[in-house]
Amino acid sequence: MAEANVKNLEALEVFQDAIATLRDGSRKQVDDIREQLQRISSWLEKELPDYWRNEHRIAEKRWVEAREELLRCQAKSRADEEMSCGVERKKLALATERRSLCEERLKILPKCAREWNQMLMDVQTDLRYLEELSESVLLLAGQRLADLIETLQKYLSA
C-alpha cells in the first residue's frame, strides 16, 4: 500500500486555489482572444476595404486634377519657350503612384481576408481545445483535490 506522506494540508488548499485561479484566468484569456480576433476580422473585412476605397477615390480625384494642371501648363507654354512644367509633372507622378498603391491594396484585400479566415479557423480550434481543457480537466482536478482535502480533514479531525 502506498503512503500518502501529506505533510501540509494548507499547501494542498493553496494548490486547489491556484487551479481555480488558472481555470478562471484561462476562461478570461480565451474570451479576450476571441474578442480581439473579432475586432481584427471586422477591421479586415469592413473597415480596411472602406478605407482603401475612399483613399482610391481621393487618389483618383487628385490624379485627374494633377493631369489637368499639367495639360493647362503645357497649353500655356509655347513651343519656343522652355517652360518645363516640372512641378506639374512631379504632382502627376506622385498622384499616379498613390492611385496605383490604392488599386494594389484593393486588389490584395480579398486574398488577405481569405488567408485570415483560414488562420482564424485554426486559432478557433486551438481556443476550443483550451476552453475544453479549462472546463473539464482543470475543473475535474479541482474537484478531486477538494475531495481529497475533505477526506484528509476528516481523517485529521478523527
N, C-alpha and C positions, 0 to 999 in steps of 0.2 A: 504494500500500500504506500502511495506517495505521501510525503509530508507537505503540509500547507506552508509552514515556515513563515506565517504572516507576522511581521514584527510591528507594523504601524498601520492601524485601521484608518487613521486620518489621511495617510498617503493615498490609500485606495479611494477615499472620498474626494480628494483633490483631483485624482486622475479621472474620476467619474465627472466632476465639474468640467475638467478640460475636454472630455469627449463631448459633453453637451455644448460647450462653447465652440468647439470645432464644427459641430453639426450646424449650429445656428449661423456661424460665420460663413460656412461654405454655402448655405442656402442664400444668404445675403449676397455673397460674391456672384453666385450664378445669376441671381436676379439683376445685379448691377451689370454683369457682362451682357446679358440679354438686352437690357435697356440700351447699352452703348452700341451693340450690333444693330439694333433697330434704328438708332439715330444715324449710323453710317449708311444703312440701307436707304433710309429716307433721303439723305443728302445725295447719295449717288444716283438714285432713281428719279428724284424730283428736283431738288434744289440745283444740283450741278448742271443738268441739261437746261433748265430755265436760265441759269446764269450765262451759259455759253451761247444760248440762242439770243439773249439780249445783247451780249458782247458782240456777237456776229452782226446783229442789226446795226449797232453803233459803228462797228468797223466798216460795214458796207456803206453807211452814210458818209463816214469820213473819207473813204476811198473815192466816192463819187465827187465829194467836194474838192478833194485834192486834185483829181483828174480835171475837173472844170477849171480850177485855178491855173493849172499848167497849160490848158488849152487857151485860156484868156491871155496868159503871159506870152505864149508863143504867137498868138494872133496880134498882140501889140508890137512885138518885135518885128522889125523889118529884116529882110534878107541881108541888107548891107550892114546892119547893126550887129554887134557881138553880145547881145543880151542873152545870157545863158539860161535863165530861168532855173538856176541850180537849187534854190531854196524850194521851189515848187516841185522839182523832180525828187528832191530828198523827201518831202512830205508825202508824195505819191508812193515812193518806195517803202516808207515806213507804214503807210496805210495798207499797202498791198501785203506786207509782211504780217501785220496784225490780222488782216482779214483771213490770210492763209492759216495762221495759227488757230483762229476761231473755228474755221472749217475742219481743220485736222482734229481738234478736240471734240467737236460734234460728231465726227466720223468714228472716233475710237470709244466714245462713251458706251454704246451698246455692248461692245466686246468687254469692256471693263465691268459692266453690270453683270454680264453672264459669268465672268470669272469670279466676281464677288459672290454671286448666288451659289456657285458651286462650292467655294470655300466656306460659305455660311452654312451650308448643309453639313459639311464635315465638322465644323465647330459645334453646331447644334447637337450632333450625335455625341460628341465628347461631353457637352454640357448635360445632356440627359443621363449619361453614364455617371458623371459626378453627382448629379442630383439623386440618382438611384442609390449610389454609394452612401450618400449622406442620409437619405431617408430609410435605408434598410440596414446596411452594415453598421453604421455608427449608432443608429437607434437600437439595434439588437445588442450591440456591445455595451451600450449604456444600461440597458435593461438587465442584461446578465450580470454586469458589475453591481448594479443596485441590489439584485437578488443575493449575490454573494456577500455584499456588505451587510445586508439584513440578516443573513444566516450567521455570519461571524459575530454580529452584535448580539444575537440571541444566545450564541454559544458562550460569549464572554459574560453575559448577564446571568447565566445559569449557574 
